[in-house]
Amino acid sequence: MTAEQDTERLARIYSAQARAYAEGWSPIIRVAGRRLLEALPWRGCARVLDVGTGAGEHLFDIRRLAPTAWVLGVDRSAGMLELARSRGVPLALMDAMDVSLRPETFDVAVMIFMLFHLDDPVAALRNVRRVLRPGGTLGVVTWAEDPDVEATRLWQAELDALGARELDPIPRKHELMNTTEKMAGLLSAAGFHPQKLWVERLEHQWTVEGLMALHTRFGRAKRKLDSLDGETREAFLARIRPRLAGLPPAAFLYRATTVCSVGLSPA
């Protein structure tokens, strides 16, 4: 499968699951994105670009931090952008590998939890650098560690025992950007001056109902679930619910770490 086909497939998957993503996952990653956003230099910022804006979960915080700036959100998923329209920010359907905007236009750009989906991260970073003014700032968030909670591991093990397989797996390149050192290398290769890189911790306490809602509507768990026939699927859901309900709260405590990176475009 070509890189272009992967991009089309990723956009299709996220469009189909946009509502589930916005309701189940966006509130969690918004917390991590906010930690990056609050570290960026907003004073005097006139134009902001949110690359991979998704359902617009970070736009509220951007507007809060840069209330007078003109903000543009771009994403390859039409379904995601449809949900983001309620944020009241201009939006554009655009591939991060081909940011078709005027050069040296933006003061700040952000790429939050999206760089690892791209076939050539360095080329994407260069594309964004092209539209930043000299001295402009780029902020990036990637995963350092994104482990499954115990409850999810039980879910996956039960599916594996039924012979489930992940349908339409999403391409990811986490291993290229899961440390501050790796991100500094990517930024430098794209022509940025790495300015500040650090690791943040992220926690979320799932409930049985919340985790089941996510796993039946979004992500890898859903793609494996969808490989089962209808009867087997219903039997699995009926069996897994009481098993999850019997687990302690610690089995639903999500603990992850993220890499926050800030780079400057050469002046």
C-alpha positions in Angstrom: 0.0 0.0 0.0 1.4 3.4 -1.0 1.8 6.4 1.4 -1.1 8.1 -0.3 -3.4 5.1 0.1 -2.4 5.0 3.8 -3.4 8.6 4.1 -6.7 8.1 2.5 -7.4 5.1 4.6 -6.5 7.0 7.8 -8.8 9.9 6.8 -11.6 7.4 6.1 -11.2 5.7 9.5 -11.1 8.9 11.5 -14.1 10.3 9.6 -16.1 7.2 10.3 -15.2 7.3 14.0 -15.1 11.1 14.5 -18.0 11.3 17.0 -16.6 8.5 19.1 -13.2 10.1 19.1 -14.6 13.4 20.1 -16.6 12.0 22.9 -14.3 9.4 24.3 -10.7 10.4 23.5 -10.6 14.1 22.8 -11.1 15.1 26.5 -8.1 13.1 27.5 -5.6 14.3 24.9 -6.8 17.9 25.3 -5.2 17.8 28.8 -1.9 16.8 27.3 -2.1 19.3 24.5 -2.8 22.1 26.9 0.5 21.5 28.7 2.3 22.1 25.4 0.2 25.1 24.5 0.8 26.9 27.8 4.5 26.7 27.2 4.4 28.4 23.8 5.2 32.2 23.3 1.8 33.7 22.5 2.6 37.4 23.1 2.3 39.3 19.9 1.0 36.2 18.0 -1.2 37.2 15.1 -1.7 33.9 13.2 -1.8 30.4 14.4 -2.0 27.1 12.5 -3.3 23.9 14.1 -2.1 21.0 11.9 -4.2 17.9 12.4 -6.8 19.8 14.3 -9.1 16.7 14.5 -12.4 17.5 16.2 -10.9 20.9 17.3 -10.2 19.8 20.8 -7.2 22.2 21.2 -8.8 25.2 19.5 -10.5 26.5 22.6 -7.2 26.6 24.5 -5.5 28.3 21.6 -8.1 30.9 21.5 -7.8 31.4 25.2 -4.1 31.9 25.0 -4.1 34.0 21.9 -7.5 35.7 22.0 -6.6 38.3 19.2 -4.9 35.9 16.8 -6.4 34.5 13.6 -6.5 30.7 13.9 -6.7 28.1 11.2 -7.3 24.4 11.8 -6.4 21.9 9.1 -7.0 18.2 8.9 -7.2 15.4 6.3 -10.4 13.9 7.8 -13.6 15.6 6.6 -15.6 13.9 9.4 -13.3 15.4 12.0 -13.6 18.8 10.5 -17.4 18.6 10.5 -17.3 18.3 14.3 -14.7 21.0 14.6 -16.9 23.5 12.9 -18.7 24.2 16.2 -15.4 25.8 17.5 -16.0 28.9 15.4 -12.5 28.8 13.8 -11.7 28.7 10.1 -11.0 25.2 8.9 -9.5 23.6 5.8 -9.3 20.0 4.5 -5.6 19.6 4.0 -2.9 16.9 4.1 -0.1 17.6 6.6 2.3 16.3 3.9 1.2 19.1 1.6 0.3 22.2 3.6 -0.8 24.4 0.7 -0.6 27.8 2.4 1.5 30.9 1.7 5.1 30.8 2.9 6.1 32.6 6.1 2.4 33.3 7.1 2.1 32.0 10.7 3.7 33.0 14.0 2.9 29.7 15.8 2.0 26.2 14.5 1.1 23.1 16.5 1.0 19.4 15.6 -0.6 17.6 18.6 -0.8 13.8 18.5 -0.6 13.5 14.7 3.1 13.5 13.6 3.4 9.7 14.2 0.7 9.0 11.6 2.7 10.5 8.7 4.8 8.6 6.2 7.7 11.1 6.3 7.7 13.1 9.6 10.7 15.2 8.6 9.1 16.2 5.3 5.9 17.2 7.1 7.9 19.3 9.6 9.6 21.0 6.7 6.2 21.8 5.1 5.1 23.4 8.3 8.4 25.3 8.7 7.8 26.7 5.2 4.6 28.5 6.3 6.1 29.8 9.6 7.6 33.3 9.6 11.3 33.5 10.4 11.6 33.1 14.1 8.2 31.4 14.3 7.5 28.6 16.8 6.4 25.0 16.3 4.9 22.9 19.1 4.6 19.1 18.8 3.2 16.5 21.1 3.9 12.8 20.6 3.6 9.7 22.7 6.5 8.5 24.8 4.6 5.6 26.3 0.9 4.8 25.6 0.3 1.5 27.5 -3.0 -0.3 27.6 -4.7 -0.4 31.0 -5.2 -3.9 32.6 -8.9 -3.8 31.6 -8.0 -3.3 27.9 -5.4 -6.1 28.1 -8.2 -8.4 29.3 -10.4 -7.2 26.4 -7.7 -7.8 23.9 -6.8 -11.2 25.3 -10.5 -12.3 25.1 -10.7 -11.2 21.5 -7.5 -13.0 20.6 -8.9 -16.2 22.1 -11.8 -15.8 19.7 -9.5 -15.4 16.7 -10.2 -11.7 16.2 -7.8 -9.7 14.1 -7.4 -6.0 13.7 -9.1 -4.8 10.6 -7.6 -1.9 8.7 -4.6 -1.3 11.0 -3.6 2.3 11.2 0.1 3.1 10.3 2.0 4.6 13.2 5.7 5.6 13.6 5.8 6.1 17.4 9.3 4.6 17.6 10.7 7.5 15.6 9.6 10.2 18.1 9.1 8.6 21.5 12.0 10.4 23.3 13.1 14.0 23.6 16.4 13.0 21.8 14.5 11.6 18.8 12.3 14.6 18.6 15.3 16.9 18.7 16.8 15.0 15.8 13.6 15.2 13.7 13.2 19.0 14.4 16.9 19.6 13.5 16.6 17.5 10.3 13.6 19.6 9.3 15.6 22.8 9.8 14.2 23.9 13.2 16.3 24.9 16.2 15.1 22.7 19.0 14.2 25.1 21.8 12.6 23.1 24.6 11.8 19.4 24.9 10.3 17.6 27.9 8.2 14.7 29.1 4.8 15.0 30.6 2.7 12.4 32.5 -0.9 11.9 31.6 -3.5 10.1 33.8 -7.2 9.2 33.3 -9.5 7.1 35.4 -11.7 5.1 33.1 -14.9 3.5 34.2 -16.3 0.2 32.9 -19.0 2.0 30.8 -16.6 4.6 29.5 -14.0 2.1 28.5 -16.5 -0.1 26.8 -18.0 2.8 25.0 -14.6 3.7 23.6 -13.6 0.1 22.7 -16.9 -0.5 20.9 -16.7 2.7 18.9 -13.1 3.8 18.3 -9.6 2.5 17.9 -7.7 -0.7 17.7 -10.1 -2.5 20.1 -13.0 -1.7 17.9 -11.2 -2.8 14.7 -10.6 -6.2 16.3 -14.1 -6.4 17.6 -15.4 -5.7 14.1 -13.7 -8.8 12.7 -16.1 -11.0 14.6 -19.4 -12.1 13.2 -22.5 -10.6 14.8 -23.4 -13.5 17.0 -19.9 -13.9 18.4 -19.6 -10.2 18.9 -22.7 -10.1 21.0 -21.7 -13.1 23.0 -18.3 -11.5 23.7 -19.8 -8.2 24.9 -22.2 -10.0 27.2 -19.3 -12.0 28.7 -16.7 -9.2 28.9 -18.9 -6.7 30.7 -19.2 -8.6 34.0 -15.5 -9.5 33.9 -14.6 -5.9 33.5 -17.0 -4.9 36.3 -15.2 -7.3 38.6 -11.9 -5.6 38.2 -10.6 -3.0 40.7 -10.4 0.7 39.8 -6.6 0.4 39.4 -7.3 -1.8 36.4 -8.9 1.2 34.7 -6.2 3.8 35.6 -4.6 5.0 32.4 -1.0 6.3 32.8 0.9 7.5 29.8 3.8 9.8 29.1 4.1 12.3 26.2 6.9 14.2 24.6 6.4 17.9 24.2 8.7 19.6 21.8 9.2 23.3 20.8 11.3 24.3 17.8 12.1 27.7 16.3 12.1 28.5 12.6 15.4 30.1 11.7 15.2 33.9 11.8 
